[in-house]
Structures are given as structure tokens and as C-alpha cells.
Amino acid sequence: MKRIISLFLLLSVHVSMAEDPAELVKLRATYDKSLRGEFQKVGKLYHGRLVELKKSYMQAQNLEGAVAVDAEIKKLRETHGKMVVKVAEPQRKASPLDGAWIEKNSKTGKDVPRIFKGGKMLTQYGGWLKCSFKDDTVVVDWGLPKYWVKMKINPDNPDVMEGVNQDGTKLTLTRLKW
């Protein structure tokens, strides 16, 4: 009796494997193993590969393979299409300028505190000024086009910016380290 059962199991495994093409079996195994990781990303990749495989079988006129892959796509949609996946809210990246800086003015020789946060700079008077940051250049809008400060970030030391204002006065900003 045990031999008959084991023969029957072996035959059923062989028959089920014969129904699905080898590429589908391999792809399914890879998918099943990767379910432990990033599910949503893997699911999209798996679905995309299944669609490509189905198209490939249809072009090769392999109807059985295309039907088997189509069944797998339907099973995937039924199983995972009803799941509610919460997507994390996108977080705003911090600007590389964010933080406290000390500005040294070559004309007056004074040290003036500056705080950069989210594309703005806090002045010593308590007002927030718009800043644009492109490549390694920072432009602070003190009332464009008449008043401005243009600075370049030192490539060797990103905690130092040097530049000029509209009058040609040289400025050096150094990031404060706590």
C-alpha cells in the first residue's frame, strides 16, 4: 500500500510539473523565496516578468505555456490584489545647508550667525530669506535683483562657503559644529 501511495505522489508531482513550463517553475520558485523581503517591490517585478514570459510564449506560439503563465498572473492578482498596503509618506530630504553657520564679512570683520533650514536662511533680524541651491552654488535672495549673496561651497570642505554680495564684499560662512 505504501508503494502505491508513494508511486501516486511521484506521478502527481511529475504530472503537475509537466503542466508548467520550466521557466515558469523557476520564476515561481524565485518569487516564493523572495516573499520574505520587500513584498511590494518583488511582486511588481514578478508580475512584470510574468507578462514578459507570457508575451514570449505567445510569440513562439506556445499556447500551453502562455495559458499556464496567464493562470499564474490571475492567481497573483487574486491573492495579492486585495491586500491593502500602506505606503509611507514621502519625507522631505534635508538640505546639505541645513544647520547653523557663522558669516565673516570682509568689509566689517563681524561674525554674524546664520541658520539654514529647508531652502531658507534666517537673518540676524529674525526674517527668513529664500535660498536657491544648484550644484555647489548658493544664492540668497535679499531682495533680488538688487540685493543678493552668491556663495560657492568649498569642494574640499563642505562646511565652508565663500562668496560675494551685490557690493562685491567677500563673505565666508563656516558651519558650526556642536
Secondary structure by P-SEA (a helix, b strand, c coil): caaaaaaaaaaaaaaaaaaccaaaaaaaaaaaaacccaaaaaaaaaaaaaaaaaaaaaaacaaaaaaaaaaaaaaaaaacccbbbbbcccccccccccbbbbbbbccccbbbbbbbcccbbbccccbbbbbbbcccbbbbcccccccbbbbbccccccccccccccccbbbbbbbbcc
